[in-house]
Structure formats: structure tokens, C-alpha cells
Amino acid sequence: MLAIEHISASYHQHTVLRDVSLSARAGEIVGVIGPNGAGKSSLLRVIGGTLAPVSGRVRLGNVALAHLSAVERAQKIAVVPQSARLPKAFTAGEVVLMGRTPHLPLFGAERARDYAIAHAAMTRTATLSFAERLVGELSGGEQQRVLIARALAQVTDPAISSGEPRVLLLDEATAHLDLKHQMAIWELVRQLARSGLIVIAALHDVNLAAQYADRLALLHEGELLVCAEPARVLTRKWLRRAYDVSAIVSAHPLYHTPMVALVAEERTATDEKDWTQTNTDKR
């Protein structure tokens, strides 16, 4: 289990997280949502170790992450950013193999096991077919899948007990992708989570978060307002408080997850009454 315990953090005296506590289990996707500046990326940076908290701690299993070296942390936690400057002159296979760097001996080269793990990661992410292509020739969706494959290779090590938790952090990882590639990547992320990874994902798209996250953590001005199942978080009350918007929340016709539709303030009263009456009549 990943446990975030009373984390507060700041940048140059500016507080970005205030006493945030939540947890995530192996096999679970926790979506982190909230408006711009709410602290979503900052929370992921604390977990990933690039932002030291002012107070509180993060535990992975029974180990406080602050007690781990950078290499030890990199063996357990991988980050997929919104966008990354990948080396365009490298092949996709070479980029994925870079994920094995934290597991290599000092001044050592990749071993047969590292190549096998990278190969398996590319197979799972459907990137093996373009392993020999240069990254600069790949589409945005293909590059993002390469990043996920690299992250998967990073947190995979058969020499370590399969019971030890591993974490995948996604920071708006599909924000710039089209609808088809967004869905493909999130279906992949769901499969990776169900195989035993802990997934923490920062998202702007609340409908996408509702469809794929097991629980949602709603941040506002650095504070955690609520962390629960999507249906308990994506309510008119919490959306108003966090985003300062009026919204209609209905159910997805197939998955029955919450679907959020925003309503312009000046049209809210009349249009919402008409919408409610129409849907009541349909029932």
C-alpha cells in the first residue's frame, strides 16, 4: 500500500499542499482531480521524490520513501509525464530499455534480463511493432505508449519479491492525445493496475477520471476535500466548491459512472428545470 500521511509542501514560501492524507492499494487507480493550481502535480512530485515535503511522510509498504536513495526510489516508482522530450535519434526500443537504468550495477551494461523485461513491457503496451523506429518518427500517441512501456520496465524486477508494491504516477499523461489514443492508453493503464501496480493519476478531465479511476481525490488550493468513489466525489456540491461551476451529473449509459455536464450560470435555472423534467418524463 502507498500511504500519504499529513503531507504539506511549498515552493519558495508558497504553500502548495496542506496536510494531505490518502492511500492507495495494489491493483487500484486513484485519480487526483481539481482546478489549476490545486496541487495535483505537486502531490505527484512529492510521491516521486522531486519535491521534499515540509511535513508529513510517504510510505510504500512498511518503508518511508524518505529513507530510500534516489536509485531505490526509482526502482519502485515510475513517472509518466504529460509530455517529455524524448531523444529523437533513439529508437523506441532503446528508450524503453532506459527504464532499466536504476537496476543496473554501477558502470554496468544491460544484461539479458534487462532486455527481456524491456521486451515484455513493449509487448504489454503494444509498442513492440515499432521498437526499431526512431522516436522522432512516432506519433504523439505512440510516443506516450513508449513512455508507459519505459515506466513499466522501470518498476519491473523479477529479482524482487512480487509482493512488494510498485507505483506508476501519471501526470496528465493523455492530455494532448486524441480520443482514440486516450481510451487505448487508459485501457492499458487499467490492465497494468489490475496486474498489481498502484496507479496515481492526475487528470483534468473529470469524466475520464470517473470512467477509469476506482477512487477520486479532489484537491482545492492544496487541500484534500474528499477522497472516495467517483459517484461520491463528482456531485454538484463538490464540483461547486472545488471548481466554482454549476453542473448536471448524470450516469454513463453503459458504465453507469458519473458524467458531468457544465451549465452556464445565466442559463442554469431554466435549462436545468427543463432537463430534469424531460428525463423524468422518459422514465
N, C-alpha and C positions, 0 to 999 in steps of 0.2 A: 504493500500500500504506500502511496505517496501522501504525506501529511504536511500541510502548510499551516503552521501554528503561529498565530498572532504576528504576522509579518507587517512591518512598517518599513517604507523605503522612501528615499528622496534623491533628487538631483540638485546639487548646489543649493541647499537650503529649501528647495521647493518640494514639498511632500507629495508623493505620487501614490502611495499606498498607506492605508491607515488600519492597522490591527486586523488584517485579513486572515481568516482561518477557513480552510476547507480540506477535503481529502478526496482521493480517487483510488479505485481498486484496479487490479489487473483485469483486463477484459472490458474496461469501461471507457467511454468517451465523455469527457466533461467539456462542454462548450463554455467559453468565457465571453460574455457579451457586455455591451454598454456603449454609451456615446463616445465620440472622440475625446481623448484626454481622461477617460475613466480609469485608466491604469492597466488595461488588458496586456499590452506588450511589456509593461514594466513587471507585471506578475510573472510572465514567461521568462523574462531576463533574470529575475530572482531565482526561479527554479533552475534555469540553465547555468547559473553561476556567473553571469556577466554583470550583474548588479547586486552588490552586497547590501543586505537589509540593515536598517538602523536598529531594529529589534526583531525578535522572533526567530524561528528556525524552520528549515525544511528537512523532513526526514523521508528517506526511501527505505522501506522496511524498518529495520532497527538502527539504521545508520543516519546520523546527521550529515547532510551534504557538506556542511562547512568543514567537516573533518576529513573530507576526501581531497586528494590532489586534483589538479585540472585534468590529468590523464585518467584517473579513476572515475571522475565525474563523466568524462566524455565516453567512457566505456558503457555507462549506464543510461545516459540521457543524450538524445539527438534532437536537433532543431531543424525544422523545415521552414525557411523564411518565406515572406510574401514574394520576394524576388531576390535573386542572388546573381552576382557577376561570375558566371561560370567561365572557366578558361576555354575560350572558343577553339583553340588549337588542339585541345584534348578530345579524345573520343568519349562517348558516353560510358563505355566500359571502364576507362581509366578514371573518370570522375567517381563512379560508384566504388571503385577499388580504394579511392582516397578515404572512404568511410572506415577502412580497416586501420588507418594510421594510429589511433590510440591503442591498438592491440599489438603493435609491432615492438619487438625488442629495440633497445636503444641502438641507433645506427644500423638497424636490421632492415632487410628487404622483405617483401611479401612472400609468404610461404604458400604451399599448395592449398592449405586450409583456407587462407585468406581469399584466394582465387575462387575456391568452391563456395564460400559464403557470399562473395560478390555475385557469382553466377546465380546462386539461389535467390538472392534479393532481386536481381533483374528478371528472373523468371516470374516471381510473385507479382512484380509490378508491371509486367508486360512490356519491358524495355529491352529484352534480350535481342529482339529482332533488329534493333538499331545500335547494338553495342559497339560496332566498328565505325559508326558515323561520327563526324566531328560535332561537338556540342553546338557550334555556331550554325550548323545546318538544320538543327531541330526546331520544331515549332515550340511555342510557349508551353502548350500542354505536355509535349514530350519532355521538355526540359524540367518541368515540375515533377514529372514522374521519375526522372533521373535523380532529382534531389531526394525524393522519398525513398528511392532504392538505395541511395548513398546513406541516408539516415538508418534504414533498416539494416544495412550491412554494418553500420557503426555499433548498433546495440545488440548484435547477434554474436555470440561466442559459445560454441558447444563445450568449451573447457570449463565454463562456469555453470553452476547449478541452474537447471531450468526453472527452479522455484524462485530465483532471485528476480525481483521486479526490474523492468526496463521501461523507460519513458520516452514517448515521442511527443515533441512540442510542435504545434503548427501555428504559425503566426500569420494569419490571413493568407494561408498558403494557396488558396484558389481565387483570390480576389480579382485577378486580372485575366481569368480564363473564361471562355465561353461556356454556355450552359451544359453542353455535351461533356466537355472535359471536366467541369466542376463535378458533375454527377459521377463520372468514371473514377475520379480521384477519391471522392468521398465513399464510394462503394468499396474501393481498395482500403481506405483507412478503416472502415468498419470491419473488414476482414482481418486486418492486422490487429485491431483491438481484440477481436474475438479469439485470436490466436494466443492472447496473453499479454499484449502490451498495455501499458497505461497511456492513454492519449489525452492530452490537454490542448485544446484548440481555441485560439482567439478568433472570433468572427464578427463581421459587421452585419451579415445577412441573417436576421433572426429566423426567417423561415427555413433556411438551410440548416441552421443550428437546431431548430426544433425537429427536423426530419432525421438528423443523424446523431445527435447527442443524447446520451442516456440521462444526463442532468445538465442544467444550465446554471452558471454562476453569474449573476447580474451585478456589475460594478457601476458605481456612480461617484465621481470625484474621489476616487481612491478607496472608497469603502464598499464592502460587500453587502448589498441589500438583501439578497436571498440566494440560496443555492438549493435547487430541488428539481423535480421532473419538469420538462418543458411546459406541461399544462398548468403547473402551479406558478411558473415564473412569467410566462407570456400572457399576462392578464392586463386588462385595461388599467387597473390600479398601478401595477409595477411599471408598465410602459409609460404612463403619465409621469410617474415620479422620476424615472431614470432619464427618459428621452424628452419629456415635456411635449408629448404628442397625444392627439386623440386617435384611437384605433378601434377597429372592429376585429375581434378574434373569433374565427370560425374553425371548423375541423377539416383537415385534408380529406378529400373524398375517398382516397384509397388507404392511407396510412393512419388516419384519424389523429394525426399530430396537429398542434395548433398552427393556424395560418393567420398571419397578421396583415391587415389592410389599413393603411393610414387614411385619415379623413381630414380634409382642410377644416380649420376651426370655424370659419364663417358658414360652412355647409353642414356642420356636424349634426345639429339638432334635427333639421328637416330630413336630411338624407338617411340618417341612422334610423329614424322612425319608419321611413318608407321601407328600408332594407329589412328591418325587424318584422314588419307586418307581412312583407312578401314571403319571407322564409317561414313565418308561422303558418301562412295560408298553404304553403307547399306541403307542410307536414300533415 
